[in-house]
Amino acid sequence: MCTNIATKTPVNGSAKTASGWMRVNEATMSFDHATHVWLDHALRIDFLDANNEYADRVAVELDLESARALLERLDEIVDAADRSEAP
């Protein structure tokens, strides 16, 4: 069954693909049927250049346990980065 759980957000960065580095300005996140990973459903994250329909995209599929671990580590890194830039 499709979950229809999805959202997107603007981002500012770059991603490395098989053809080299590319600009990314949008991330699309969803929890739905997995395409590649051997799970019924996966957290899916796509990074893309929304202004270039011909550009590569970088896709990741994670199980929920891995997604939670990634989210926790990202939060720790962002907090540490904020503290390091404090006056």
C-alpha positions as CSV (number, residue, x, y, z in Angstrom):
1,M,0.0,0.0,0.0
2,C,1.3,3.5,-0.8
3,T,1.8,5.7,2.2
4,N,1.7,9.1,0.4
5,I,4.1,10.4,3.0
6,A,6.2,13.0,1.2
7,T,7.7,16.4,1.4
8,K,10.4,18.6,-0.2
9,T,12.6,21.4,1.0
10,P,15.0,23.9,-0.6
11,V,18.6,23.1,0.1
12,N,21.9,24.8,-0.9
13,G,24.8,22.4,-1.7
14,S,26.4,20.0,-4.1
15,A,26.4,16.2,-4.6
16,K,28.8,13.9,-6.3
17,T,27.4,11.6,-9.0
18,A,29.1,9.2,-11.4
19,S,29.5,12.0,-13.9
20,G,31.0,14.5,-11.3
21,W,29.9,17.1,-8.9
22,M,26.5,18.8,-9.4
23,R,24.6,21.6,-7.7
24,V,21.6,20.6,-5.5
25,N,18.9,23.0,-4.5
26,E,16.0,20.7,-3.5
27,A,15.7,17.6,-1.4
28,T,12.6,15.4,-1.7
29,M,11.9,13.0,1.2
30,S,9.3,10.3,1.3
31,F,8.4,7.0,3.1
32,D,7.0,4.7,0.5
33,H,7.7,1.5,-1.6
34,A,11.4,0.9,-1.9
35,T,12.9,0.9,-5.4
36,H,16.2,-0.8,-4.8
37,V,16.7,-1.7,-1.1
38,W,15.2,-5.0,-0.2
39,L,12.4,-3.7,2.0
40,D,8.6,-3.2,1.6
41,H,9.0,0.5,2.5
42,A,11.9,2.8,2.9
43,L,12.7,6.4,3.8
44,R,13.7,7.8,0.4
45,I,15.8,11.0,0.0
46,D,16.4,12.5,-3.4
47,F,18.8,15.5,-3.9
48,L,18.4,17.3,-7.2
49,D,18.8,20.6,-9.1
50,A,15.2,21.5,-9.6
51,N,16.2,24.1,-12.2
52,N,17.7,21.5,-14.5
53,E,15.4,18.7,-15.6
54,Y,18.3,16.9,-17.3
55,A,20.7,16.9,-14.3
56,D,21.5,13.8,-12.4
57,R,19.9,13.2,-9.1
58,V,21.3,11.5,-6.0
59,A,18.9,9.1,-4.3
60,V,19.2,7.2,-1.0
61,E,16.9,4.6,0.5
62,L,17.1,3.7,4.2
63,D,15.3,1.4,6.6
64,L,13.7,3.3,9.5
65,E,16.4,2.3,12.0
66,S,19.1,3.7,9.8
67,A,17.1,6.9,9.1
68,R,16.6,7.5,12.8
69,A,20.4,7.0,13.4
70,L,21.2,9.4,10.6
71,L,18.8,12.0,11.9
72,E,20.3,11.7,15.4
73,R,23.9,12.1,14.1
74,L,22.9,15.0,11.8
75,D,21.3,16.8,14.7
76,E,24.5,16.3,16.8
77,I,26.7,17.7,14.0
78,V,24.5,20.7,13.4
79,D,24.4,21.5,17.1
80,A,28.2,21.2,17.3
81,A,28.6,23.4,14.2
82,D,26.2,26.0,15.8
83,R,28.2,26.0,19.0
84,S,31.5,26.4,17.1
85,E,30.3,29.5,15.4
86,A,28.9,31.1,18.6
87,P,30.6,34.5,19.5
